[in-house]
Amino acid sequence: MQRKIRVGVVDDHPLYRDGVIFALEAEPDMEIVGQGETASDAYQLAHEQSPDVLVLDMNMPGGGINAVAKIAARASPTKILMLTVVDDQDDVRSALRKGARGYLLKGTSSSELVNAIRMVSKGQSYVSPSFAMQLIMSRNTEKNDPVEPNDRFPELSDREEQVLMLILRGLSNRMIGDELGLTEKTVKGYVTTIMERLNVRNRVEAAMLAAERIADRRA
């Protein structure tokens, strides 16, 4: 029997928290191992229960970002997925850099939340596609402005740089493979190498770094 994904939920709004828990309990591959309302609850839950994924409200008492930083500081194996009402880009960047593995708006569907938890539990990262593009393109990089290969990535080979530019455009591994005539598995290998060489933890951070370097070059 496949091991269930152990999930904790921390949110100071009982009705919303109960709704999230109800949706997750309906999934056969998930189980709720704890819940709470504050940053202190989040830390205690991570420490005592070590859930695979901890779903945290960004604006709970004590601060969601503070909870992320504290949990990450003790090298907890728990992966954190943030939920928020407001899509504040600075908060998102801060949460991701401090150790969060995913970010969703509270208006998201239960199916997207479930999918995000599954991805995060496997060590992948998840940010809603539309919001990810806002993050990526916000650093003076316009959506319709073509991104050309440049000399800002000496760590990467030409092919790796091609892949990074397509990540910057928001393409999935499969779409990148179709674009470059590569298998999805090969693309996944390139993405892993890119993250290692750029010293980032996920493709969102890789894209953000790419956008920043390109913006700096254009400035």
Secondary structure, 3 states (H helix, E strand, C coil): CCCCEEEEEECCCHHHHHHHHHHHHCCCCEEEEEEECCHHHHHHHHHHHCCCEEEEECCCCCCHHHHHHHHHHCCCCCEEEEEECCCCHHHHHHHHHHCCCEEEECCCCHHHHHHHHHHHHCCCCEECHHHHHHHHHCCCCCCCCCCCCCCCCCCCCHHHHHHHHHHHCCCCHHHHHHHHCCCHHHHHHHHHHHHHHHCCCCHHHHHHHHHHHHHHHHC
